[in-house]
Amino acid sequence: MVNRLQIDRLRSFRSLRLLYWVAVLSITAILFQFLILPFGSFNSTPSSHVNITSILFMTVSDTELKSNNSQSARVDILHEFADSDSDEADWSEDEKQLPNDNGEIESVFTEWRRDFKENVNGVITLDANANWNKEESTSEVENRTEALDSSVPFEDLLHPGLVSQNSSSAMVGKTGLNKGSNVMTPISYMKTVLLQISPSANSKRPRQLSARDKELLKARHQIKNAPVIRNVPKDYASLFRNYSTFIRSYELMERMMRVYIYKEGQKPVFHDPHLKGVYASEGWFMKLMEKNRQYVARDPRKAHLFYLPFSSRRLRSMLYEQNFATPRDLDNHLKDYVQIIATKYRFWNRTKGADHFLVACHDWALSFTNESMGSCIRAVCNTNLAKGFQIRKDVALPVTMVPLKSGNPLEDIGGSHPSDRHILAFFSGSMHGDLRPILLKHWSNKTSDMKILGPLGHNVTNAARYRAFMKTSKYCICARGYDVHTPRVIESIYFECVPVIISDNYVPPLFDVFEWESFAVFVLEEDIPNLRNILLSIPESKYIEMQNRVKLVQRHFLWHKVPVKYDVFHMILHSIWYRRVFQVKI
């Protein structure tokens, strides 16, 4: 009898213990959902496989992310990007056949901040019902400020490579694009991350602050406390995220900044700029930087920044001729170079390269600098967030197409008056990637006011036709090719045509300085079927305002054989300077 009673008690105890652990596990699951997944809803699915991307990058509801204009930001699952080269007229036929780089960088969010939604800036989400009539007051333009440093730590909301390589599910949008593994990043998220500029996690804190470090900290303080400049035309001030901050930072750059250029490295990869074609930006910067006397320091001890003067285009071409055709081969070549300067000089090891910078326009630049130069400030044309571009550390380099024949970067710029632009939208280009064929499928030969064409060819006559179309169109379609960047963005500005950027995950050039939504239109790739309605929904007065701003911003994207104040050479240099000022570790 006693034994039976003891057995019953033991069973009861075991049952209670089982219930206890079930309760603990249930509470843990609820807390996990509440704390780790604070936005959206998590619904279980009958599938036995859980897509980690869908969990970590959940859609944020429109009601949770509101801009100052009560317009929403949204997150959508994106197509897989083809990792290959973009348009370039001067490629050799052999180089076009090179294998695509299929290396993708995988990362996940380390932590979602509960207060994230309070920090998100607005984005104009373009649809037929978008409110284009809201005017921005002069005071709003003058007092637009940026939280350059935050007293509250802000985790990386966007890590390089929002990619899940193991995803087995896919979502096809309205355009038919495969949206299986990548996550579209709205402009609002890009702004949020940009505003939280802080010392890079990859940089090394010096054992003691040098005189140059102290100068940078002093500059940071002055930039953060820049006086508001009010006597500036509203349209011009509206081009900038913060005009007053930019002017103060630029002035300090002119007065203080010194750059040391490493003499090491052999031609043609080093010290031999390529000045024509779609990769011309890196070449023109190298040429003007190496000839500069105002900013170049002969004594590396007096330098705030260190320039690594190599040409990504020439590096790719040279190694291709030697039968080395992958980003890994290019990276190994640069590793040897870094080893040389790290051994010969003490400056690389002092910060792990955080005060060094490179300027590279080849599509693979992100891939083949990740290991050897990943801690550097990288000014690159391929600003694909899904392939490693880091908004807070790297610089979005303009893709400036310099004519192959003349080599004149200022050739035939300008365009017609708005009243003489009778074409609603224009596009012409090769069918690179999966997006452009869809663009032509929906809009080629569909309406008389939209000229959506395939390639016109590269002869003189067709080049003139191409420019004429841009000069007489209201909107110029800048649709990505194999990768996110395209020379059409800057071409549109050169020909004073409002850019319409259709390239998810693309960070526009000099994004840290310019308020791109004031002079360009951003359309989601999945909204291509609605493209015409989107453009027609923009009031004529708004279009004229944007087109005028395109003309105003043009000066900041022009190359000059002798650099002038605020031109593209100085703007790139300023963005590099600005990054370094706000990344110095104390």
Summary of the structure (lengths in Angstrom):
residues: 586
radius of gyration: 25.8
end to end distance: 75.4
largest distance: 106.5
contacts: 1859
relative contact order: 0.13
helix: 39%
strand: 10%
